[in-house]
Amino acid sequence: NAFLDRNLITNIVLPDGLTLIGEYAFKGCTALSNIILPETLTAIGQGAFYGCTSLTGITIPDAVLSIGTTAYSSITNTDADPYHLGVFKGCTLLATVTLNQSTSLLTTIGDSAFRGLTNLTSIVLPNALTTIGEFALAGTKIITATIPNLVTTIDYAAFHDINTLTTVNFAANSTLTTIGGSVFQQCSALTT
C-alpha cells in the first residue's frame, strides 16, 4: 500500500534497482495517468494498480517474470475476493499494455491480471510465457490471441467472456499440456 489512495499523483517514474511492486502499491491513485517502470523490475503484485482509473497505457519491462501471482493465502485485505482480484482491476481507461514478444522474460500472467479491462483490445503474449492464469484476460476486448509455444497451462476461464475474440492461434510446436474448464466460454465471436 505504498501509495494507497494518493489521488493527486498524476505521473511517477520509479527508480532503477526496484525489483518488486507489491500488492496494492498504487491502489486508488485515481489521477495516475503515466507511470514509468524500471528495467530492473521482476514482479508486479496482485492489485498493484487497482482503481487507477486514469491510467491509459503501461509498458512492462523485459525483466518482469510475473504479473499478479499472489498466493491467496497471503492476502491481508479481508475484503479481497480471489476471483475478482487483478493487477489492473478498475483501470477502466487502460487500453495499451506493451510487452516485447521476443525479449520479455514474462513467464506467468496471474489470475485475473487483466480481467475486465474493457478498453484493452490487443495484447502481445511474449515468447517466454508458460502460464496464463484463471480469468487472466477475461472480459477484455481483444480480437486475436496467439498462444506462444512455451505455454504449458491455460487455466480456468482465462479468456472467458471476450465477445470480440474471433481467432486463437496456437504455435505449431506448442508444448500446451493443460487447458482448464470454461477457457473460451462466452466468446461468442470465436470462429478460428
Secondary structure in CASP SS format (residue, H / E / C, confidence):
PFRMAT SS
TARGET T0000
AUTHOR 0000-0000-0000
METHOD secondary structure of the structure
MODEL  1
N C 1.00
A C 1.00
F C 1.00
L C 1.00
D C 1.00
R C 1.00
N C 1.00
L C 1.00
I C 1.00
T C 1.00
N E 1.00
I E 1.00
V E 1.00
L C 1.00
P C 1.00
D C 1.00
G C 1.00
L C 1.00
T C 1.00
L E 1.00
I E 1.00
G C 1.00
E C 1.00
Y C 1.00
A C 1.00
F C 1.00
K C 1.00
G C 1.00
C C 1.00
T C 1.00
A C 1.00
L C 1.00
S C 1.00
N E 1.00
I E 1.00
I E 1.00
L C 1.00
P C 1.00
E C 1.00
T C 1.00
L C 1.00
T C 1.00
A E 1.00
I E 1.00
G C 1.00
Q C 1.00
G C 1.00
A C 1.00
F C 1.00
Y C 1.00
G C 1.00
C C 1.00
T C 1.00
S C 1.00
L C 1.00
T C 1.00
G E 1.00
I E 1.00
T E 1.00
I C 1.00
P C 1.00
D C 1.00
A C 1.00
V C 1.00
L C 1.00
S E 1.00
I E 1.00
G C 1.00
T C 1.00
T C 1.00
A C 1.00
Y H 1.00
S H 1.00
S H 1.00
I C 1.00
T C 1.00
N C 1.00
T C 1.00
D C 1.00
A C 1.00
D C 1.00
P C 1.00
Y C 1.00
H C 1.00
L C 1.00
G C 1.00
V C 1.00
F C 1.00
K C 1.00
G C 1.00
C C 1.00
T C 1.00
L C 1.00
L C 1.00
A C 1.00
T E 1.00
V E 1.00
T E 1.00
L C 1.00
N C 1.00
Q C 1.00
S C 1.00
T C 1.00
S C 1.00
L C 1.00
L C 1.00
T C 1.00
T E 1.00
I E 1.00
G C 1.00
D C 1.00
S C 1.00
A C 1.00
F C 1.00
R C 1.00
G C 1.00
L C 1.00
T C 1.00
N C 1.00
L C 1.00
T C 1.00
S C 1.00
I C 1.00
V C 1.00
L C 1.00
P C 1.00
N C 1.00
A C 1.00
L C 1.00
T C 1.00
T E 1.00
I E 1.00
G C 1.00
E C 1.00
F C 1.00
A C 1.00
L C 1.00
A C 1.00
G C 1.00
T C 1.00
K C 1.00
I C 1.00
I C 1.00
T E 1.00
A E 1.00
T E 1.00
I E 1.00
P C 1.00
N C 1.00
L C 1.00
V C 1.00
T C 1.00
T E 1.00
I E 1.00
D C 1.00
Y C 1.00
A C 1.00
A C 1.00
F C 1.00
H C 1.00
D C 1.00
I C 1.00
N C 1.00
T C 1.00
L C 1.00
T C 1.00
T E 1.00
V E 1.00
N E 1.00
F E 1.00
A C 1.00
A C 1.00
N C 1.00
S C 1.00
T C 1.00
L C 1.00
T C 1.00
T E 1.00
I E 1.00
G C 1.00
G C 1.00
S C 1.00
V C 1.00
F C 1.00
Q C 1.00
Q C 1.00
C C 1.00
S C 1.00
A C 1.00
L C 1.00
T C 1.00
T C 1.00
END
